[in-house]
Amino acid sequence: MKRKTELTREHCKPCSGKTSPLTGDALKELHVQLDGTWQIINEHHLEKEYTFDNFRDALAFTNRVGEVAEKENHHPDIYLTYGKVGLRLWTHSINGLSENDFILAAKVDQRQ
């Protein structure tokens, strides 16, 4: 099993339409490697909300998320409001979760 720090050393890889979304134990094995605040929703996507003292800090974090997303070519849905940033991750090409989502989640947590 990889640790969170190992996930941060990985890079997202393109998934083909033939790649199946992760389910069951495969999801659990990756999920335990995150910090415990990411939620798996219906075995389809990951969600997490970050809180900040103000809008400026939330926006700065959003920009850091954007930078890592561009580097990894894996892009989350981002919700930004005063003092909060919500993220939703899934692999659109397979309409579900892949290892890429967990890699990006671990890397985003490093940018907080």
Order of alpha helices (4+ residues) and beta strands (2+ residues): alpha-alpha-beta-beta-alpha-beta-beta-alpha
